């Protein structure tokens, strides 16, 4: 799509997807609606448990990359 990996975010619910995102140089967010998301965190994701949290979770990152 023409974007630098550091400007991309990936939302994943599986550790292999988080590892792939991190290997590509992308920021990974781990969706863990049930449980702690330990496996996602261990793979390198920032954990969130509700899709309602996603905008506020991503926004600080967006501001940092755009600035």
N, C-alpha and C positions, 0 to 999 in steps of 0.2 A: 504494500500500500504506500510505500515511500516514506514511512516515518522511521526515525531513529529508534532503536529498541529502548533507549533510556527514556523516551517520551511516551512509551506504551505501558499500559497496565493490563494484567490478566486476572480474571476472576475465576478461581478454580475450586472444585470440591474434592479433588483427588491429588495425592502427593506426586504421582508421575507428571501431571500437568504443571504443578508448581515447579518441579525440578526442571522441566523443559523451558518454562518461562524464565527462570533464573539463569539457565545456561545460555539463553538467547540475550541476556542482559536486560530483561524486562522486570518491572516491579510486579510481584505476585500478591494477590489478596486471596486468602483462604476462607471460603464460605463454609461455616460450621454451625448450622442451625441447631444441631443437637450435639452435646458433648463439648469438649474443650478445644478441639482442633489441634491436638498435640502433634499428630503426624504431619499436618499441613505446616505448622510452625517449624517443625524439625526440618522440613524440606525448604524452608526459607520464606514462608508466606506471613503476611500480616493478617491476623485472624479477625473476622467479624461474624456475628451470629444472626443478623437480620438484614435483609436487603434494604430496609429502611435506613440502616447505618451506612450504607455504601457511599452515598454522596458526601457525607461529612468525613468519611474515612479517606476518600480519594482527593477531596478538595485541597487540603494542605500540600499534597504532593503536586497537584496541578499548579498551584501558585508558585511553588519552588522551581518547577521546570520551566514555566512560562517566563518568569522574571529574568 
